[in-house]
Amino acid sequence: MSATRPHVLLLVTDQQRGDCLGIDDHPVLQTPAMDEIGATGARFRRAYAECPQCIPARRTLMSGQDPATHGMLQNHPDTDWDPPATLAGELRAAGYETLLSGKLHLSPRRKRYGFDRMVLADSTRGGPNDYLDWLHGEIPLSRWAMAHGATPNGWIGRPSHLPEERTHAFWCVSEAINFLQRRDPSAPFFLKVSFIDPHPPFTPPQFFYDRYHWQDLPNPVIGDWADPVDAPTRGIDIEMQEARSQGLELDARVMHACRAGYYGLINHVDMQISRLLQYMNDMQLLDDTLVVFVSDHGEMLGDHRLFHKSWPYEAAARVPLLVMGPPSQSYPTHVVRDEPVGLQDVMPTILDGVGLEVPASVTGRSLMPFVRGDTPTWRETLHGEHSGGKNRPETAWHFVTDGRTKYIWYSQSGREQLFDIAEDPDETRDLAGTADLRPWRERLIKQLKNRPEGFTDGSRLVAGRRHGPMVPGTPREGNAAGVYGETAA
């Protein structure tokens, strides 16, 4: 290797469920490249997006801070952010050449957050957008990639009108390879490849849609606690606005097409990851590269009659997280762990993996001891939350999980749920009505004791307190002081 530290490859998908990996025993999905990363290194089966929505999740990935610390508890666009430290910034300061290829989804747009260079496309519509500039096509250029007619947050599944070599996923990997061909050979590199897929629209290339359309696909899982809905009807809102606060049940044929499109997108991204790894192996780069694969959050995909992200359930909050140490350093293989880990742990894991100090502003912990085959003392529980989003405050929630059990508290109504996710990973049976919830309430009270919203008085949880899109006092600075309600100096 030309540099003293390992290279770093961070692969990020958008809206990929934690169970959507072949290596996680998915009944139909093929993900050979992702599976190889997990089998060659470590797979974390209880990894979560602490706030399972795009912008807060990506703040957590970039800063190593949990949502309560960086402050954003739902998508709150155009909120400028100046965190005390970023993953790319720390690596760049240590001499890494840094590139982002794909989606960043932070504000202000085009702020580099430590990247030397970005080829940026946060979506397949709108601008400025480097993918659309590359794609070319009909005028208006900003709508050519969306000519299939499916909406960017909807349930329609169909093949894309674009061939494989014109998709966003293909472009992301092509730009990554261009970077590797032209990088400074005297410096280590940090390459973040951030795909839009499998975020809607569910429109993979024809081959990948057909692969799943002609298979028997798993049906949505419906828990005994899920609210009933009226029978499927025509005229359902394509953007599924109502499904963000209440149930929605699609016609079986429509649901099949939706799932075929979703699985096809993941399979297509996997093959593009394979293309990148093959190139790196041919160029003798992969042996000295720390590889991390993760998603920003999951997708309900009709489970419990719900869609999209931002829910506390496994389908939306649990994400795939795979870490492969540089093969030249002889890390153990086939490591599988069930400790509760989160997106906040990705930044300290990478910094630890290349021998750099973790900034004091980071709340996450390094997973490298697990990757090295050790069993360190770990957090008892992981906390997650979401403020419910615009016009649906009743869906605001907190959860705590130890990786075996998950407790959910809806902050406005006080509704409680308890799931044995070890024995019932699909959360089909709500145990809140029969189990002793006091120990779980106490864990959440301890977690929330310093929160300025007043979710607890120290002895009990207090429902109905305002659960806003930003933690009071932390809109921009990322709470570097580490105390809720105070901004960084």
Sequence and secondary structure as in RCSB ss.txt:
>XXXX:A:sequence
MSATRPHVLLLVTDQQRGDCLGIDDHPVLQTPAMDEIGATGARFRRAYAECPQCIPARRTLMSGQDPATHGMLQN
HPDTDWDPPATLAGELRAAGYETLLSGKLHLSPRRKRYGFDRMVLADSTRGGPNDYLDWLHGEIPLSRWAMAHGA
TPNGWIGRPSHLPEERTHAFWCVSEAINFLQRRDPSAPFFLKVSFIDPHPPFTPPQFFYDRYHWQDLPNPVIGDW
ADPVDAPTRGIDIEMQEARSQGLELDARVMHACRAGYYGLINHVDMQISRLLQYMNDMQLLDDTLVVFVSDHGEM
LGDHRLFHKSWPYEAAARVPLLVMGPPSQSYPTHVVRDEPVGLQDVMPTILDGVGLEVPASVTGRSLMPFVRGDT
PTWRETLHGEHSGGKNRPETAWHFVTDGRTKYIWYSQSGREQLFDIAEDPDETRDLAGTADLRPWRERLIKQLKN
RPEGFTDGSRLVAGRRHGPMVPGTPREGNAAGVYGETAA
>XXXX:A:secstr
  SSS EEEEEEESS  TT SGGGT SS   HHHHHHHHHSEEETTEE SS SHHHHHHHHHH   HHHH B S 
 TT     S  HHHHHHHTT EEEEEE    SSTT  TT SEEEE SSSSSSS HHHHHH  SSSHHHHTTTT  
 TTS  B   SS GGGSHHHHHHHHHHHHHHHS TTS EEEEEE  TTSSSB   HHHHHHHHTS        TT
S       S   TT GGGGTS     HHHHHHHHHHHHHHHHHHHHHHHHHHHHHHHTT GGGEEEEEEES    
TTGGG  SS  SSHHHHEE EEEE  GGG   SSEEE S EEGGGHHHHHHHHTT    TT      HHHHTT  
    S EEEEE   TT GGG EEEEE SSEEEEEETTT  EEEEETTT TT  S  TTTS  HHHHHHHHHHHTT
 TT SB SSSB TT    SB TT SSS  TT STT    
